[in-house]
Amino acid sequence: MGCQSEVMHWYEQIAPLTERMLMLARVGSWGDLPALEAMQSDMVDRLKVIEPDEELSESQNARKYQLLSRIIASQAEISKLVMPQLEELQMVLKNMTSQQLLQQTYGRSNEPVS
């Protein structure tokens, strides 16, 4: 990684990945988000392991906080966009469960009423 620290490498990877996730959320490309979220999660897990052991310079710390600000802002906007979708999905699942319970309880009659 040359003279760049591994910690900074991962922050430099996470920030644009999070911004890409935001772009996809803005256009409603929900199916593409889980794979990117998994990648981001793996990167963050790696950072959790290596960051405590690596000391950053003052300039690296400044850059790290710039990147963190971008990441946090993107994550906040992603959450705002995703939450209504999750609420809608929960409502659909709740309605499906209710319909299944009604069908199990009362049965489904396909016989014509005379």
MARSEKE-51091 format. One record per residue: residue in three letters; residue number from 1; x, y negated, z negated of N, C-alpha, C, O in turn. Coordinates in Angstrom, 1 decimal. Layout:
residuo  num  n_east  n_north  n_up  ca_east  ca_north  ca_up  c_east  c_north  c_up  o_east  o_north  o_up
Ala  NUM  X  Y  Z  X  Y  Z  X  Y  Z  X  Y  Z
...
This chain:
residuo  num  n_east  n_north  n_up  ca_east  ca_north  ca_up  c_east  c_north  c_up  o_east  o_north  o_up
Met  1  0.8  1.2  0.0  0.0  0.0  0.0  0.8  -1.3  0.0  0.3  -2.3  -0.3
Gly  2  2.1  -1.1  0.3  3.0  -2.3  0.4  3.1  -2.9  -1.0  3.2  -2.2  -2.0
Cys  3  3.1  -4.3  -1.0  3.3  -5.0  -2.3  1.9  -5.2  -2.9  1.9  -5.7  -4.0
Gln  4  0.8  -4.8  -2.3  -0.5  -5.0  -2.9  -0.8  -3.9  -3.9  -0.4  -2.7  -3.6
Ser  5  -1.3  -4.2  -5.0  -1.6  -3.2  -6.0  -2.8  -2.3  -5.5  -3.6  -2.7  -4.7
Glu  6  -2.9  -1.2  -6.1  -4.0  -0.2  -5.8  -5.3  -0.8  -6.3  -6.3  -0.7  -5.6
Val  7  -5.3  -1.5  -7.4  -6.5  -2.1  -8.0  -7.0  -3.1  -7.0  -8.2  -3.1  -6.7
Met  8  -6.1  -4.0  -6.5  -6.6  -5.0  -5.6  -7.0  -4.4  -4.3  -8.0  -4.9  -3.6
His  9  -6.4  -3.3  -3.8  -6.8  -2.6  -2.6  -8.3  -2.3  -2.8  -9.1  -2.5  -1.8
Trp  10  -8.7  -1.7  -3.9  -10.1  -1.2  -4.0  -11.1  -2.4  -4.1  -12.2  -2.3  -3.6
Tyr  11  -10.7  -3.4  -4.8  -11.6  -4.6  -4.8  -11.7  -5.2  -3.4  -12.8  -5.6  -3.1
Glu  12  -10.7  -5.2  -2.7  -10.7  -5.7  -1.3  -11.6  -4.8  -0.4  -12.1  -5.2  0.6
Gln  13  -11.7  -3.5  -0.8  -12.6  -2.6  0.0  -14.1  -2.7  -0.5  -15.0  -2.7  0.4
Ile  14  -14.3  -2.9  -1.8  -15.6  -2.9  -2.3  -16.4  -4.1  -1.9  -17.6  -4.0  -1.6
Ala  15  -15.7  -5.3  -1.9  -16.5  -6.5  -1.5  -17.1  -6.5  -0.2  -18.3  -6.8  -0.1
Pro  16  -16.4  -6.2  0.9  -17.1  -6.2  2.2  -18.1  -5.0  2.3  -19.0  -5.1  3.1
Leu  17  -17.8  -3.9  1.7  -18.8  -2.8  1.7  -20.1  -3.2  1.1  -21.2  -2.9  1.6
Thr  18  -20.0  -3.9  -0.1  -21.2  -4.4  -0.7  -21.9  -5.4  0.2  -23.2  -5.5  0.2
Glu  19  -21.2  -6.3  0.9  -21.8  -7.2  1.8  -22.5  -6.5  3.0  -23.5  -7.0  3.5
Arg  20  -21.9  -5.5  3.4  -22.5  -4.7  4.5  -23.8  -4.0  4.0  -24.8  -4.0  4.7
Met  21  -23.8  -3.5  2.7  -25.0  -3.0  2.1  -26.1  -4.1  2.1  -27.3  -3.8  2.3
Leu  22  -25.7  -5.3  1.7  -26.7  -6.4  1.6  -27.3  -6.7  3.0  -28.5  -6.9  3.2
Met  23  -26.4  -6.7  4.0  -26.9  -6.9  5.4  -27.9  -5.9  5.8  -29.0  -6.2  6.4
Leu  24  -27.6  -4.6  5.5  -28.6  -3.5  5.8  -29.9  -3.7  5.0  -30.9  -3.4  5.6
Ala  25  -29.8  -4.1  3.8  -31.0  -4.3  3.0  -31.8  -5.4  3.5  -33.0  -5.3  3.5
Arg  26  -31.2  -6.4  4.0  -31.9  -7.6  4.5  -32.7  -7.2  5.8  -33.8  -7.7  6.0
Val  27  -32.2  -6.3  6.6  -32.9  -5.9  7.8  -33.8  -4.6  7.5  -34.4  -4.1  8.5
Gly  28  -33.8  -4.2  6.3  -34.7  -3.0  6.0  -34.2  -1.7  6.4  -34.9  -0.8  6.7
Ser  29  -32.9  -1.6  6.6  -32.3  -0.3  7.0  -32.0  0.6  5.8  -30.8  0.9  5.5
Trp  30  -33.1  1.0  5.1  -33.0  1.7  3.8  -32.2  3.0  3.9  -31.6  3.4  3.0
Gly  31  -32.4  3.7  5.0  -31.8  5.0  5.2  -30.3  5.0  5.2  -29.6  6.0  4.9
Asp  32  -29.7  3.9  5.6  -28.2  3.8  5.6  -27.6  3.4  4.3  -26.4  3.6  4.1
Leu  33  -28.4  3.0  3.4  -27.8  2.5  2.1  -27.3  3.6  1.2  -26.3  3.4  0.5
Pro  34  -28.0  4.8  1.1  -27.4  5.8  0.1  -26.0  6.2  0.4  -25.2  6.4  -0.6
Ala  35  -25.6  6.4  1.6  -24.3  6.8  1.9  -23.3  5.7  1.5  -22.2  6.0  1.0
Leu  36  -23.6  4.5  1.8  -22.7  3.4  1.4  -22.6  3.2  -0.1  -21.6  2.9  -0.6
Glu  37  -23.8  3.4  -0.7  -23.8  3.3  -2.2  -22.9  4.4  -2.8  -22.2  4.1  -3.8
Ala  38  -22.9  5.6  -2.2  -22.1  6.7  -2.7  -20.6  6.3  -2.5  -19.8  6.6  -3.4
Met  39  -20.3  5.8  -1.4  -18.9  5.3  -1.2  -18.5  4.3  -2.2  -17.4  4.3  -2.8
Gln  40  -19.4  3.3  -2.4  -19.1  2.3  -3.4  -18.9  2.8  -4.8  -18.0  2.4  -5.5
Ser  41  -19.7  3.7  -5.1  -19.7  4.4  -6.4  -18.3  5.1  -6.6  -17.7  5.0  -7.7
Asp  42  -17.9  5.8  -5.6  -16.6  6.5  -5.7  -15.5  5.5  -5.8  -14.5  5.8  -6.6
Met  43  -15.5  4.4  -5.1  -14.5  3.4  -5.3  -14.5  2.8  -6.7  -13.4  2.6  -7.3
Val  44  -15.6  2.5  -7.2  -15.7  2.0  -8.6  -15.2  3.0  -9.6  -14.5  2.6  -10.5
Asp  45  -15.6  4.3  -9.4  -15.0  5.3  -10.3  -13.5  5.3  -10.3  -12.9  5.5  -11.3
Arg  46  -12.9  5.2  -9.1  -11.5  5.2  -9.0  -10.9  4.0  -9.7  -9.9  4.1  -10.4
Leu  47  -11.5  2.8  -9.5  -11.1  1.6  -10.2  -11.1  1.8  -11.7  -10.2  1.4  -12.4
Lys  48  -12.1  2.4  -12.2  -12.2  2.7  -13.7  -11.1  3.5  -14.2  -10.6  3.3  -15.4
Val  49  -10.5  4.3  -13.4  -9.4  5.2  -13.8  -8.1  4.4  -13.8  -7.3  4.5  -14.7
Ile  50  -7.9  3.7  -12.7  -6.6  3.0  -12.5  -6.4  1.6  -13.1  -5.3  1.2  -13.4
Glu  51  -7.5  0.9  -13.2  -7.4  -0.5  -13.6  -6.8  -0.7  -15.0  -6.0  -1.6  -15.1
Pro  52  -7.2  0.1  -16.0  -6.6  -0.1  -17.3  -5.1  0.0  -17.3  -4.4  -0.5  -18.2
Asp  53  -4.5  0.8  -16.4  -3.1  1.1  -16.4  -2.3  0.1  -15.5  -1.0  0.2  -15.5
Glu  54  -3.0  -0.8  -14.8  -2.2  -1.7  -13.9  -2.4  -3.1  -14.3  -3.5  -3.6  -14.5
Glu  55  -1.3  -3.8  -14.5  -1.3  -5.2  -14.9  -1.2  -6.1  -13.6  -0.4  -5.8  -12.7
Leu  56  -2.1  -7.0  -13.5  -2.2  -7.9  -12.3  -1.5  -9.2  -12.6  -1.5  -9.7  -13.7
Ser  57  -1.0  -9.8  -11.5  -0.4  -11.1  -11.7  -1.5  -12.2  -11.8  -2.7  -11.8  -11.6
Glu  58  -1.1  -13.4  -12.1  -2.1  -14.5  -12.2  -2.9  -14.7  -10.9  -4.1  -14.8  -10.9
Ser  59  -2.1  -14.6  -9.8  -2.8  -14.8  -8.5  -3.7  -13.6  -8.1  -4.8  -13.8  -7.5
Gln  60  -3.3  -12.4  -8.5  -4.1  -11.3  -8.3  -5.4  -11.3  -9.1  -6.5  -11.0  -8.6
Asn  61  -5.2  -11.8  -10.4  -6.4  -11.9  -11.2  -7.4  -12.9  -10.6  -8.6  -12.7  -10.7
Ala  62  -6.9  -14.0  -10.1  -7.7  -15.0  -9.5  -8.5  -14.4  -8.3  -9.7  -14.6  -8.2
Arg  63  -7.7  -13.7  -7.5  -8.4  -13.1  -6.3  -9.4  -12.0  -6.7  -10.5  -11.9  -6.1
Lys  64  -9.0  -11.3  -7.8  -10.0  -10.3  -8.3  -11.3  -10.9  -8.7  -12.4  -10.4  -8.4
Tyr  65  -11.2  -12.0  -9.4  -12.5  -12.7  -9.8  -13.2  -13.3  -8.7  -14.5  -13.3  -8.8
Gln  66  -12.6  -13.7  -7.6  -13.3  -14.2  -6.4  -14.0  -13.0  -5.8  -15.2  -13.1  -5.5
Leu  67  -13.4  -11.9  -5.7  -14.0  -10.7  -5.1  -15.2  -10.2  -6.0  -16.2  -9.8  -5.5
Leu  68  -14.9  -10.2  -7.3  -16.0  -9.8  -8.2  -17.2  -10.7  -8.1  -18.4  -10.2  -8.1
Ser  69  -17.0  -12.0  -7.9  -18.1  -12.9  -7.7  -18.9  -12.6  -6.5  -20.1  -12.6  -6.5
Arg  70  -18.2  -12.3  -5.4  -18.9  -11.9  -4.2  -19.7  -10.6  -4.4  -20.8  -10.4  -3.9
Ile  71  -19.0  -9.6  -5.0  -19.6  -8.3  -5.2  -20.9  -8.5  -6.1  -21.9  -7.9  -5.8
Ile  72  -20.8  -9.2  -7.2  -21.9  -9.4  -8.1  -23.1  -10.1  -7.4  -24.2  -9.8  -7.5
Ala  73  -22.8  -11.2  -6.6  -23.8  -11.9  -5.9  -24.5  -11.0  -4.9  -25.7  -11.0  -4.7
Ser  74  -23.7  -10.2  -4.1  -24.3  -9.3  -3.2  -25.2  -8.2  -3.9  -26.3  -7.9  -3.4
Gln  75  -24.7  -7.7  -5.0  -25.4  -6.7  -5.7  -26.7  -7.2  -6.2  -27.8  -6.5  -6.2
Ala  76  -26.7  -8.5  -6.7  -27.9  -9.1  -7.2  -29.0  -9.2  -6.1  -30.2  -9.0  -6.4
Glu  77  -28.5  -9.7  -5.0  -29.5  -9.8  -3.9  -30.0  -8.5  -3.4  -31.2  -8.3  -3.0
Ile  78  -29.1  -7.5  -3.3  -29.5  -6.1  -2.9  -30.6  -5.7  -3.9  -31.6  -5.1  -3.5
Ser  79  -30.4  -5.9  -5.2  -31.4  -5.4  -6.2  -32.8  -6.1  -5.9  -33.8  -5.5  -6.0
Lys  80  -32.7  -7.4  -5.6  -34.0  -8.1  -5.4  -34.7  -7.6  -4.1  -35.9  -7.5  -4.1
Leu  81  -33.9  -7.1  -3.2  -34.5  -6.6  -1.9  -35.0  -5.1  -2.1  -36.0  -4.7  -1.5
Val  82  -34.3  -4.4  -2.9  -34.6  -3.0  -3.1  -35.7  -2.7  -4.1  -36.5  -1.8  -3.9
Met  83  -35.8  -3.5  -5.1  -36.8  -3.3  -6.1  -38.3  -3.2  -5.6  -39.0  -2.3  -6.0
Pro  84  -38.7  -4.1  -4.7  -40.1  -4.0  -4.2  -40.3  -2.7  -3.4  -41.3  -2.1  -3.4
Gln  85  -39.2  -2.2  -2.7  -39.3  -1.0  -2.0  -39.4  0.2  -3.0  -40.2  1.1  -2.7
Leu  86  -38.7  0.2  -4.1  -38.8  1.2  -5.1  -40.2  1.2  -5.7  -40.8  2.3  -6.0
Glu  87  -40.7  0.0  -6.0  -42.0  0.0  -6.6  -43.1  0.5  -5.7  -44.0  1.2  -6.1
Glu  88  -43.0  0.2  -4.4  -43.9  0.7  -3.4  -43.8  2.2  -3.3  -44.8  2.9  -3.2
Leu  89  -42.6  2.8  -3.3  -42.4  4.2  -3.3  -43.0  4.9  -4.5  -43.6  5.9  -4.4
Gln  90  -42.8  4.3  -5.7  -43.4  4.8  -6.9  -44.9  4.8  -6.8  -45.6  5.8  -7.2
Met  91  -45.5  3.8  -6.2  -47.0  3.7  -6.1  -47.5  4.8  -5.1  -48.5  5.5  -5.4
Val  92  -46.8  5.0  -4.0  -47.1  6.1  -3.1  -47.0  7.5  -3.8  -47.9  8.3  -3.6
Leu  93  -45.9  7.7  -4.5  -45.8  9.0  -5.2  -46.9  9.2  -6.2  -47.4  10.3  -6.4
Lys  94  -47.2  8.1  -6.9  -48.3  8.2  -8.0  -49.6  8.6  -7.3  -50.3  9.4  -7.8
Asn  95  -49.9  7.9  -6.2  -51.1  8.2  -5.5  -51.2  9.6  -4.9  -52.2  10.3  -5.0
Met  96  -50.0  10.1  -4.4  -50.0  11.5  -3.9  -50.2  12.5  -5.1  -50.9  13.5  -4.9
Thr  97  -49.6  12.2  -6.2  -49.7  13.1  -7.4  -51.2  13.1  -7.8  -51.7  14.2  -8.1
Ser  98  -51.8  11.9  -7.8  -53.2  11.9  -8.2  -54.1  12.7  -7.2  -55.0  13.4  -7.7
Gln  99  -53.8  12.5  -5.9  -54.6  13.3  -4.9  -54.4  14.8  -5.1  -55.4  15.6  -5.0
Gln  100  -53.2  15.2  -5.4  -52.9  16.6  -5.6  -53.7  17.2  -6.8  -54.2  18.3  -6.8
Leu  101  -53.7  16.4  -7.9  -54.4  16.8  -9.1  -55.9  16.9  -8.9  -56.5  17.9  -9.3
Leu  102  -56.4  16.0  -8.1  -57.9  16.0  -7.8  -58.2  17.3  -7.0  -59.2  17.9  -7.2
Gln  103  -57.3  17.5  -6.0  -57.5  18.7  -5.1  -57.4  20.0  -5.9  -58.2  20.9  -5.7
Gln  104  -56.5  20.1  -6.8  -56.3  21.3  -7.7  -57.5  21.4  -8.6  -58.0  22.5  -8.9
Thr  105  -58.0  20.3  -9.2  -59.1  20.4  -10.1  -60.4  20.7  -9.5  -61.1  21.5  -9.9
Tyr  106  -60.7  20.0  -8.4  -62.0  20.1  -7.8  -62.1  20.9  -6.5  -63.1  21.2  -6.0
Gly  107  -60.9  21.2  -6.0  -60.8  22.0  -4.8  -61.1  21.1  -3.6  -61.6  20.0  -3.7
Arg  108  -60.9  21.6  -2.4  -61.1  20.9  -1.2  -62.3  21.6  -0.5  -62.1  22.8  -0.1
Ser  109  -63.3  20.9  -0.3  -64.5  21.5  0.4  -64.5  21.1  1.8  -64.6  19.9  2.1
Asn  110  -64.4  22.0  2.7  -64.4  21.7  4.2  -65.8  22.1  4.7  -66.0  22.0  5.9
Glu  111  -66.7  22.6  3.8  -68.0  23.0  4.3  -68.9  21.7  4.5  -68.9  20.8  3.7
Pro  112  -69.6  21.8  5.6  -70.5  20.6  5.9  -71.6  20.6  4.8  -72.1  21.6  4.4
Val  113  -72.1  19.4  4.5  -73.2  19.2  3.5  -74.4  19.4  4.3  -74.6  18.8  5.3
Ser  114  -75.4  20.3  3.8  -76.6  20.5  4.5  -77.7  19.7  3.9  -78.9  19.7  4.4
